[in-house]
Amino acid sequence: MGRLSDKVVLVTGASGGQGEAEVRLFADEGATVVIADVLVEQGEKLAAELVGAGHRVVFIELDVVDEVRWAEVVAQIEADFGRLDVLVNNAGVSDRRGVMEQPEDAFDRVLLINLWGPVAGMQACAPLMGRTGGGSIVNISSVAGLTGYDAAGYTSSKWGLRGVTKTGALELASLGIRVNSVHPGTIITPMLAHTTTEVIDNYVRVNPDPRAGRPEEIAHTVVHLAIDEVSSFTTGAEVAIDGGFIAGGAHRGQALVMDAIKEAADV
């Protein structure tokens, strides 16, 4: 391990779930990790645990839609560590209402957090990253940003983040900054806490690998994109980690429909 021992990493939405898995793996790789979240008690507890285990981890309260707070956080990172090498825009919220049921206020909230939050983060962090040698920005999108999905606001935000990633890759290359997006499929995190097992099963049964993923499986790809030696020529890319949902879900879904038709005909 220790492939990131000289790096400073900022992860948003990092007090639990997917963000926590990323923090733990970055810490295992030797990085100095800044946990940024609105969940103060949970974030401070995670930081204390990792510091107790010998890692270099701190917690900073951050609401990703607050530009002023972003500037304060970046200034604190520069004062405390002198550099920033990796930004993971992980913070996000979900709203599972479709086009016909989506209220404007909820739509705006999802786009504000899931799309504007990463843009605000890139604006705030890129200058410091550029001054200290460049680095890597990883935006956590979703398979909902690669295909149709039954959640109007969430899908819009994740398609938007996919586009913003490519624009960022174009703009920030001159600063030595890579910008890539990661697109998880169905991953068991607290975001799925109110989703029934039946619904989850319906999503994953069309995967060539018919199971839900683990946060650690996403975290390994995020860390991979942060390591210069293995991703120095990777920018503007979109990486699906979805059990093959995008690659083969349509084919398997068609097969399941045909099986259901055949079963109905046999009855």
N, C-alpha and C positions, 0 to 999 in steps of 0.2 A: 504494500500500500504506500501512501505518502506521495502520490503523483501530483497532489495539489498543495504541497506543504508550504509553498511560497505565495499562495493565492489568498485573496480576500473575496468572499462570496456573500451576496445578499439574496435571500430567498423571501418572497412575500407570501402571505397566507401560510406561514410555516409553523404554526403552533401545533398542528395536528394533521392527520390524514396524509394526503400526497405530499404536502410540503414538509411534514415531519420526516417522512421517509427520505426525502432529498437532503434535508439537513443532516440526518444521521450518516448518510453515505458520504457526503462532502466532508464531514468531520472525520470519518474513518480514513479518508484520503489525505488527511493532514491539513485541510484548509482552515483558515479562520472564517467562521460562519456567523453572519448576522441574521438572526431570526426576526422577521418583521411581520407584525400582525396587529389586529385590533383586539385579539383575545389575550389580554395582558397576563392574567394569572396563569393561564395554560402555557403561554410562551415563556414566562419567567421560570416556571417549573421545569420545562424541557431544557432550557439553557442551564439551569442549576444542575440537573442530572448529568448533562454532557460535560460540564466543567468538572464535576466531581469524578468523572471517568477519565479526566486528563485531556479533554479536548479544549480548543480555543473557540468558544461560542459565547455570543452576547445576544440579549433581546433588546429590540427597540420597537416601541409602539408606532404603528404606521397605518393610517387609512389611505389606501392607494389612490383614492380620488382627490386627495388633498394636495394640491401643488405646493403650497407653503410648507407643509409637513415633509414632503419629499425633499425639498431644498434643505431643510433642517437635518434630515437623516443623512443625506449625502455629506453635508458639512461635518457632521459628527464622525462619520466614517473616515473622512479625510484627516480630521484632527487626531483621531485615535489610532488609525492604522496607516495613514499616508497614501493609500491606494485603494482601488476597487478593480477587480479582474473579471468577476462574473456576476451577472444579474439574472435571476430566475423569476420571471413574472408568473407566479403560480396562483396568486389569489384569484378567487372566482366564486360566483354564486350560480345557482340553477333555478329555473322556473319552467315547469313542464307543461305549461298551457300552449295550445296550438294557435294558429292564426286567428281563428274565429272567436277564441276565448281570451286572447291576450289584451289586458288593459294597458293603457298608455303609461301609467306611472310605473307599473312593474316592468314593462318593456324598457323604459328609460333607465331604471335602476340596474337591470342586468347589463345593458350596454355601457353604462357608466363605470361599473366595477370591472367587467370582463374585458372591455375594449379600451375605454379611456384610461383605466388604471395602468395597463402596460405602456400605453403611449406616454403618460405622465412619467412613468418610471424610466423609460428610455430617454426622454428629454432631460430628466434630472441627473441620470447616472452616466450617460455617454461622455459628457465633457471630462469628468474625472477619469473615467476609464481611458479615454484618449490620451490624457496627460500622463498617465502612468503606464503606457505601453500597449493599450488596447485590451482585447479580451473577448468574452463570449456573452451574448444575451440569448437566453432560451425562453421562449414564450409557450406557456402550456395552453394549447388549444384543445381540440377534441376531434373524434371521428365525426362529430356533428358539424365540424368545419370542413369536412371533405365530402359530405353526402347530405341527403335529405334526412330530417330528424323531427320527431314530434314535439318540438318545443320552439316556438317562434322566436322569442327573444334570445334564448340561449344559442340557438343555431345561428342567428344573425350575428351575435357577438363573436362566435368562434370562426365563422367565415371571415368576418372583419379582421380578426386577429391574424388569421392566415395571410391576408393581404398586407396588413401593417407590417408583418414580419418581413415580407419580401421588399417592401419599400424601405424599411430600416436597413436591410442588408445592402441595398443600393447606396443609401445615404451615408452609412457609417463605415463602409469599407475603408474610406480614406483615413479614418482614425484607428485602423487596425482592429475593428470590432466585427466579429461574426454575429449574425442574427439568424436563428433558426426556430422553427416551431415543432412541437411535439404533440401528437394527436392520439391520446389514449382512447381505447375502447371502453368496455364496461369494466371498471376497476372498483373493488370493494373498499370504499372509503366512507367517512361520515356523511358525505354528500348523498349517498344512497340509503341513508338511515331510514327514510320514510318511503322507500321503494319496496314493494312486496317481492318476495322470493319468486313468485310466479312471473312478474314483469321482468325481473333480471334473467330468469331462465329463458324467457321468450327472446330476449336480445342475444344471449350467448349461444343458443342452440343452433343459430345459423352460422356460427364461426366454424371454420375448418378445425380450429382447436376449441372445442365447445365447452368453455369454462370462463369464469370471470378472472381478470388479472389481479395481481397484487401490486400495491404501491411501490414496492421495492423494484419491481420489473420496469416501471417507468423511471424510477430514480436512477437506475444504472445507465439508461440512455441519456438522461439529462447530464449526468456526470461525464459521460463519454463526450458529449458536445462541448463540455467545458475544458477538456484536456487538450492543450495545444498540439501535442505530439500525434494525436489520433484524429483531430478534426480541424486542423489548420486550414484545409482547403474546402471546408464545408460551410457554406453560408447561403441563406435564402432557401434552405431545404425544408421540407415538411416530412416528418418521420411518424408514420402510423405504428402504434404499438397496440394491436387490437385483436390478436388471435386470428388474424386473417379476415376480419370482417369486411374490410374494403376490397380485399383481393378476391374473396370467394363467397361473401355473404349472399349476394344476389343469386348465385348459382344454387347454393344450398337452400336458400329461401324458396326458390322455384321448385326444387325437389321436394321440400316439405309440403308445399301446396299440392303438388301432384300426388303425393302419398295420401294426403287428406281426401282428395277427390276420389282416389282409387278405393280407400277404405269406405267412403260413403256409398260408392257404387256397389261394393261387396255386401253391404248390409241388407 
